[in-house]
Amino acid sequence: MSRPELVLASASPRRIELLALIGITPDHIDPADIDETPLKAEQPPRLAVRLARAKAEMVAKRHPEALVLSADTVVAVGRRLLDKPVDASETERFLRLLSGRNHRVFTAVAVARPGRTTHRCVETRVTFKRLSEPEISTYVAGGDWRGKAGGYGIQGPAAAFVTRIVGSHPAVMGLPLPETLDLLTGSGWRR
């Protein structure tokens, strides 16, 4: 019996690289385009799960016989969500908020297969050092913040801001690897 095709519902180069680390190459890449606006009073982990599932289920309609893998990452300081910043000014505000304190990163991963969607959500606590205004300005000018939840990517220049991680480093990058592999194998995917 042949294995089902695997479709990644994301164009994120980070997710593709992370999958490659565990020996997985998707058969197709078909990004989902959904509204990622949080619902009123929606908690960060629920938002991450809702978005990951919605992406997987949307793309599964286009690939009804395949396994569809998706993920979503949400950054939160307390109950405040830090989405993908819209501009440099918002990125600066985010970095000032993150400076010298802990925050949480929730990454949900979902796998849709015919008739069923399963998911996992991983919480990682990240601590930033106290950032100087020149550090913030230099980081923002470099543009690495674009398209990244919380305004930073831990795999880039912002790695110099992180003093501590409790949880999954790959999840902060966008894909929790053990959970992803468990969901895929539990859904019938094999290498």
Residue pairs with C-beta under 8 A, 6 or more apart in sequence:
3 188
3 189
3 190
4 65
4 66
4 67
4 113
4 188
4 189
5 27
5 28
5 63
5 65
5 66
5 67
6 24
6 26
6 27
6 28
6 66
6 67
6 69
6 184
6 189
7 26
7 27
7 28
7 29
7 30
7 59
7 60
7 63
7 66
7 67
7 68
7 69
8 15
8 16
8 19
8 26
8 28
8 29
8 30
8 68
8 69
8 70
9 30
9 31
9 32
9 55
9 56
9 58
9 59
9 68
9 69
9 70
10 29
10 31
10 32
10 55
10 70
10 71
11 29
11 31
12 174
14 153
14 155
14 173
14 174
14 175
15 71
15 174
15 175
16 26
16 29
18 170
18 173
18 174
18 175
18 177
19 25
19 26
19 175
19 180
21 170
21 177
22 177
22 180
22 181
23 191
24 181
24 184
24 191
26 69
27 66
28 63
28 66
30 59
30 62
30 63
30 68
31 59
32 54
32 55
32 56
32 58
32 59
32 70
33 58
34 51
34 54
34 55
34 58
36 51
36 72
36 83
38 47
38 81
38 83
39 47
39 50
42 50
43 79
44 74
44 75
44 76
44 79
44 81
44 104
44 106
45 74
45 106
45 108
45 121
45 123
47 72
47 74
47 81
47 106
48 72
48 73
48 74
48 106
48 107
48 108
48 121
49 72
49 108
49 110
49 119
49 121
51 72
51 74
51 108
52 70
52 71
52 72
52 108
52 109
52 110
52 119
52 121
53 70
53 108
53 110
53 112
53 117
53 119
55 70
55 71
55 72
55 110
56 68
56 69
56 70
56 110
56 111
56 112
56 117
57 68
57 110
57 112
57 117
59 68
59 70
59 112
60 66
60 68
60 112
60 113
60 114
60 117
64 114
65 114
66 113
67 111
67 112
67 113
67 184
67 187
67 188
67 189
68 111
68 112
68 113
69 109
69 110
69 111
69 180
69 183
69 184
70 109
70 110
70 112
71 107
71 108
71 109
71 110
71 174
71 175
71 176
71 180
72 107
72 108
73 105
73 106
73 107
73 149
73 171
73 172
73 174
74 81
74 83
74 105
74 106
74 107
74 149
75 81
75 82
75 83
75 103
75 104
75 105
75 106
75 149
75 150
76 82
76 103
76 104
76 105
76 106
77 97
77 98
77 101
77 103
77 104
80 97
82 94
82 97
82 98
82 103
82 149
82 150
82 151
83 149
84 146
84 147
84 148
84 149
84 151
85 91
85 94
85 145
85 151
88 140
88 141
88 145
90 151
91 140
91 145
91 151
92 136
92 137
92 140
94 150
94 151
94 152
95 131
95 136
95 139
95 140
95 151
95 152
96 131
96 136
98 128
98 131
98 150
98 152
98 161
99 128
99 129
99 130
99 131
99 136
100 128
100 129
100 130
100 131
101 127
101 128
102 125
102 126
102 127
103 125
103 126
103 127
103 128
103 150
104 123
104 124
104 125
104 126
105 123
105 124
105 125
105 126
105 149
105 150
105 167
105 171
105 172
106 121
106 122
106 123
107 121
107 122
107 124
107 168
107 171
107 172
107 174
107 175
107 176
108 119
108 120
108 121
108 122
109 119
109 120
109 121
109 122
109 175
109 176
109 179
109 180
109 183
110 117
110 118
110 119
110 183
111 117
111 118
111 119
111 183
111 184
111 186
111 187
113 187
113 188
116 187
118 183
118 186
118 187
119 183
120 176
120 179
120 182
120 183
122 167
122 168
122 171
122 176
122 179
123 167
124 165
124 166
124 167
124 168
124 169
124 171
124 172
125 164
125 165
125 166
125 167
126 154
126 162
126 164
126 165
126 172
127 162
127 163
127 164
127 165
128 161
128 162
128 163
129 161
129 162
129 163
131 161
135 161
139 145
139 152
139 157
139 158
139 161
142 157
144 152
144 153
144 156
144 157
144 158
145 151
145 152
145 153
145 158
152 158
152 161
153 173
154 162
154 165
154 169
154 172
154 173
155 173
165 172
168 176
168 177
168 178
170 176
170 177
171 179
